């Protein structure tokens, strides 16, 4: 193969001789690659956005809530309400050693938090210190509740982002200040800026989190618990613990362990698996559509090269007669095909990078998310390599046909 | 001998076998100016294709400059064509989207000669053929005679052992035909180029020194024509 400046002239000549044809053919490749990269980038970006919603949330946990029974059991009628108790947690820990953290949650809705002349709506949630295992807080100021707070029933609280913004419009560290919720004053010990949108019993941003012991007394709950959150020890799937949890609680509270509606068992592991599967499906779909479009473009190139070769039979025959080897002809057609594909594809890469960065700017300007739509450098390199391969494959059949043109055939064409 | 053919046979098999060349024995020496004459269908084009290594033959031997030309690979054939043979065609066969000088350069491109050098050589040959001012023109901007002279320059540029001309005047008027034949004769006399012209026109054949008549696939009479007086239609012109 002779590669000098004339080789490039030859390629440019033959591609430019049919400008509109080259343009339209190149557009197939351009669009295919643009689709593939733009969708991959957008897919990753959306994935990132969705994932940020689950930020800090335990992926192998369960949230259980008591509910009405739906079947009669042990002499009790159906439709009976039962309630989770404090001692149920001890029972679960003891009888199901595979559980990690078992922690309660008590919620009181429709409260008002007041600080100086500022006030805002909020919900009050009582938790233990180990609740961080379920939903990791992002502390902007101060600390989360600790065991001593819970044990001693200290009147301290951690406030969410929106409450902080409403009560402390001037900003600054609010720790040590006292806010009034209902008739009780709580000392602020921390501010939680967690932005995840998975919430248990209310939006994290609008919660005042206090020790569960305080909530229990304050709201006259006795030993009732609204929600119990539990995690499984590492290596153990939460879904495998579900029947045993039902067994333990069913025996204690007299409901049928097979009575699904009697106990709401929200398994985050299942949710996360579902989301993962969904993402995989979306990825597959993107690849299918993107690669399919790209492939259609490549077939277009192959087709046009075929026509070109047919048109240039005489020219190729002349070249052969004056000394071009079959390999010269082969490489010429292949190079034309690869050049067309690469040039069109590079524009596709550039255009998709441009579109993705514009999309990033728009989304970033409209919300508090910082999305990552942009494709990575190595993905672009891989795309370019893919293009070269596609170009070669597209050029292969036409080039082989061109190679088989005999000079005599060309002369006969006169 | 530069060219030696011994009992060359060629049969085309397109549905029905067609025995085109029936044992050709022919020798042509270096520096000869030969024409191969015959009616259409006599096998002269087939013979030319075999001489030009554009086609292969079935039996016999073809020696070119001491090399047996038989069962060559495509690459080898292309190499021999490139280095040893120059072609001149009836319809010029210039590449339409290349200028005159680019057309002349093309054989050197396939020899791997550097860009600068082949451009210089091509310009030199165009100048010798009086086409210097036309170097950057495209074939469709030139007259038939000019195109054929570009084609001759392209054939000459590799210093081939032989130049094969297939009806070189077939697409030209009689005046231009005379000019082209004079040019070929001049090249033969002054530079000792071996020329083989295939034609069915006696006037063209008359310009050559030796006329080989081919009829029904065998060599007939070989006429020595040093005086150029073999034409039945007078010696001063080429009849059209």
Interface residues (C-beta under 8 A of the other chain):
Chain A: X2 X4 X5 X6 X13 X14 X17 X314 X315 X318 X319 X320 X321 X322 X323 X324 X325 X326 X327 X328 X406 X407 X408 X411 X414
Chain B: X49 X52 X54 X55 X74 X75 X78 X79 X81 X82 X83 X87 X89 X90 X91 X93 X94 X95 X96 X97 X98 X106 X107 X109 X110 X111 X112 X114 X115 X154 X158 X166
